[in-house]
Amino acid sequence: MIDMLREREIKKAVRDGYSRIAKQASCCSSSCCGTGSAAEISRRIGYTDEEMLAAPQESNLGLGCGNPVAIASLKRGEYVLDMGSGAGFDCFLAARAVGPEGMVIGVDMTSEMVERARENARKGGYRNVDFRQGELENLPVADEYVDVVISNCVINLVPDKRRAFREAFRVLKPGGRMVVSDVVLKKEIPETVRRSREAYIGCLAGAVTVEEYIDAIRSAGFEDVSILGESPFPVECLPAGTSSADLSESVCSLKISARKPV
């Protein structure tokens, strides 16, 4: 378990790191999915050119490790929550899928990200998105309010992942579903990497084992937990001085779905 002091340090490091990213044109040097332009990274992790053209260009910072919207089977009129929404890229794609009768809520802990997402929504004329600042362990969303929860390479950054999943469970309507893409461990990583600030911001140091991650979802009350796909973690974004040969075999990205019982 991470003690409270360490937890505060982690949150500050993550907040500071992603505040800087929000102020830049691209996060490519710090993303969870490698180097290159935001468009190149997005293609690599599963977004189509059509999807990238369908959302405001400024919303795609190259963050993420998958495309949860593509596998969430969103329907017109549904209410969707994006946990860790960044500049709003996945929210805008979800907004297109649920239509004007639906709603998408994006929650991010970083004020600069929320401000950037709101500006993107204003410029794009989106009326069915709502960006809110808050921590994933204390979501600013009412009980049983949304049909779908999505998240893209963010829960690994949260020190108390069990609490984050309990919050996802709380805000979902009975029968609602959750689809996440995230970085997990196949085996433990060195303590030097665990203590690295850069590795935490880069979605590596905060990752837990596949078994721990799945157990955290199930312990929150979810059923029908399924691994939908797996992809390798790119060695090019491993922290300097670490052994890519060792870590590349320890880390991967999973796509996971789960359902709240009726």
C-alpha positions in Angstrom: 0.0 0.0 0.0 1.1 3.5 -0.7 1.3 5.7 2.4 -0.5 9.0 2.6 2.7 11.1 2.1 3.7 9.1 -0.9 0.2 9.4 -2.3 0.3 13.2 -2.0 3.7 13.3 -3.7 2.4 11.1 -6.5 -0.7 13.2 -7.1 1.4 16.4 -7.1 3.8 14.9 -9.6 1.0 13.7 -11.9 -0.8 17.0 -11.6 2.3 19.0 -12.4 3.3 16.7 -15.2 0.0 16.8 -17.0 -0.4 20.6 -16.3 2.7 21.1 -18.4 1.4 18.7 -21.1 -1.9 20.7 -21.3 0.1 23.9 -21.9 2.0 22.3 -24.8 0.8 21.6 -28.3 1.6 17.9 -27.8 2.5 15.5 -25.0 4.5 13.1 -27.2 7.6 13.2 -25.0 5.6 12.2 -21.9 2.8 10.0 -23.2 2.0 6.5 -22.1 2.3 5.2 -25.6 5.5 6.3 -27.1 7.1 9.0 -29.2 6.0 10.7 -32.4 3.3 13.1 -33.3 -0.1 12.9 -31.7 -1.6 11.5 -34.9 1.1 8.9 -35.3 0.6 7.8 -31.7 -3.2 7.7 -32.1 -2.9 5.5 -35.2 -0.6 3.2 -33.3 -3.0 2.6 -30.5 -6.1 2.1 -32.6 -7.7 5.4 -33.8 -8.6 5.8 -37.4 -7.9 8.9 -39.5 -11.7 9.4 -39.7 -11.9 9.5 -35.9 -9.1 11.9 -35.6 -10.7 14.3 -38.1 -14.1 14.0 -36.2 -12.7 15.5 -33.0 -11.0 18.9 -32.5 -7.4 18.6 -33.4 -6.3 20.4 -30.3 -8.0 17.7 -28.2 -5.7 14.9 -29.4 -2.5 15.2 -27.3 -1.3 11.6 -28.1 -2.2 10.3 -24.7 -3.7 6.9 -24.1 -2.9 3.3 -24.7 -6.0 2.2 -26.6 -9.3 3.4 -28.1 -12.1 2.6 -25.5 -14.8 4.4 -27.5 -14.3 2.0 -30.4 -15.1 -1.0 -28.2 -17.7 0.5 -25.9 -20.6 0.0 -28.4 -22.1 3.4 -27.5 -25.7 4.0 -28.4 -27.7 7.1 -29.2 -29.0 8.8 -26.1 -26.6 7.2 -23.6 -24.8 9.1 -20.9 -21.1 8.5 -20.8 -18.4 9.3 -18.2 -14.7 9.5 -19.2 -12.4 9.1 -16.2 -9.3 11.1 -16.9 -10.6 13.0 -19.9 -7.5 15.2 -20.6 -8.2 17.7 -23.4 -11.4 15.8 -24.3 -10.4 13.7 -27.3 -12.4 10.5 -26.3 -15.2 12.7 -25.0 -15.7 14.3 -28.4 -15.7 10.9 -30.1 -18.2 9.6 -27.6 -20.4 12.7 -28.0 -20.7 12.0 -31.7 -21.7 8.4 -31.0 -24.4 9.2 -28.4 -25.9 12.1 -30.3 -27.5 15.3 -29.1 -30.0 13.3 -27.0 -27.0 11.8 -25.1 -24.4 13.4 -22.8 -20.7 12.9 -22.1 -19.0 14.0 -18.9 -15.3 14.3 -18.7 -13.5 14.3 -15.3 -9.9 15.3 -14.9 -7.9 16.3 -11.9 -5.8 18.9 -13.7 -7.4 22.4 -14.1 -5.3 23.2 -17.2 -6.6 20.1 -18.9 -10.2 20.9 -18.0 -9.8 24.5 -19.2 -8.3 23.2 -22.5 -11.1 20.7 -23.0 -13.8 23.3 -22.3 -12.2 25.6 -24.9 -12.1 22.8 -27.4 -15.8 22.1 -26.8 -16.6 25.8 -27.2 -14.7 26.1 -30.4 -16.3 22.9 -31.8 -19.8 23.9 -30.8 -20.3 20.8 -28.6 -23.5 21.0 -26.5 -23.6 17.5 -25.2 -20.3 17.5 -23.3 -19.5 18.7 -19.8 -16.0 18.8 -18.4 -15.5 18.8 -14.6 -12.4 19.0 -12.4 -12.1 16.3 -9.8 -10.2 13.2 -8.7 -11.2 9.8 -9.9 -11.4 8.6 -6.3 -14.1 11.3 -5.6 -16.0 11.7 -8.9 -18.1 14.9 -9.1 -21.0 12.8 -10.6 -24.3 11.7 -9.0 -25.1 8.1 -8.1 -26.4 5.9 -10.9 -26.2 8.7 -13.4 -24.4 7.3 -16.5 -24.8 4.3 -18.7 -21.2 3.8 -19.6 -17.8 4.6 -18.0 -14.7 4.7 -20.2 -11.1 5.5 -19.3 -7.9 5.5 -21.4 -4.5 4.9 -19.7 -5.4 7.0 -16.6 -6.3 4.6 -13.7 -2.7 3.4 -13.6 -1.9 7.0 -12.4 -4.3 6.7 -9.4 -2.7 5.6 -6.2 -6.0 4.0 -4.8 -7.3 2.1 -7.8 -9.8 0.2 -5.8 -11.5 3.4 -4.7 -11.5 4.7 -8.3 -13.3 1.5 -9.5 -15.8 1.8 -6.6 -16.5 5.3 -7.8 -17.0 4.1 -11.3 -19.4 1.5 -10.0 -21.3 4.1 -7.9 -22.0 6.5 -10.8 -23.1 3.7 -13.2 -26.8 2.8 -13.6 -27.7 -0.8 -12.8 -26.8 -2.8 -15.8 -24.3 -0.1 -16.9 -20.9 -1.1 -18.4 -17.3 0.0 -18.1 -14.6 -0.2 -20.8 -11.0 0.8 -20.0 -7.7 0.7 -21.8 -4.8 0.7 -19.3 -1.2 -0.3 -18.6 -0.7 -3.3 -16.4 2.2 -5.5 -15.3 2.7 -9.2 -16.2 5.4 -9.3 -13.5 6.9 -6.9 -11.0 9.2 -4.1 -12.1 12.3 -2.9 -10.3 11.9 -0.6 -7.2 14.1 2.0 -8.9 11.4 2.3 -11.6 8.7 2.3 -9.0 10.3 5.3 -7.3 10.8 7.2 -10.5 8.7 10.4 -11.0 9.2 10.2 -14.7 8.1 6.6 -14.8 4.9 7.4 -12.9 3.9 10.3 -15.2 4.8 7.9 -18.1 2.1 5.4 -16.9 4.6 2.8 -15.8 5.5 3.2 -12.1 1.9 3.3 -11.0 0.8 0.1 -12.8 -0.2 -3.0 -10.9 -0.3 -6.6 -12.0 -3.0 -8.0 -14.2 -4.4 -10.0 -11.3 -4.5 -6.9 -9.0 -6.2 -4.8 -11.6 -8.9 -7.4 -12.3 -9.4 -8.0 -8.6 -9.8 -4.3 -8.0 -12.6 -4.2 -10.6 -14.3 -7.3 -9.2 -14.0 -6.1 -5.6 -15.9 -2.9 -6.6 -18.9 -5.1 -7.5 -18.5 -5.5 -11.2 -19.5 -8.7 -13.0 -18.6 -10.1 -16.4 -15.1 -8.8 -16.3 -13.4 -9.6 -19.6 -10.0 -8.9 -21.2 -10.8 -7.9 -24.7 -7.3 -7.4 -26.0 -3.7 -6.9 -25.2 -0.9 -4.9 -26.8 2.8 -4.5 -25.9 4.1 -1.4 -24.0 6.4 0.5 -26.3 10.0 0.3 -25.1 10.8 3.7 -26.5 9.0 5.4 -23.7 10.7 3.5 -20.9 12.5 5.7 -18.4 16.2 6.5 -19.1 18.6 4.1 -17.6 16.2 1.1 -17.3 16.6 -2.2 -19.1 14.1 -2.2 -22.0 14.7 -5.9 -22.5 13.5 -6.7 -19.0 10.6 -4.1 -18.8 9.2 -4.7 -22.2 8.3 -8.3 -21.1 6.9 -7.0 -17.8 4.4 -4.4 -19.1 1.5 -4.4 -21.5 -1.7 -2.6 -22.3 -5.0 -4.3 -21.8 -8.6 -3.5 -22.9 -11.0 -4.6 -20.3 -14.8 -4.5 -20.0 -17.1 -5.1 -17.0 -20.7 -4.7 -16.1 -22.6 -3.4 -13.0 -25.3 -5.9 -12.0 -28.9 -5.0 -12.6 
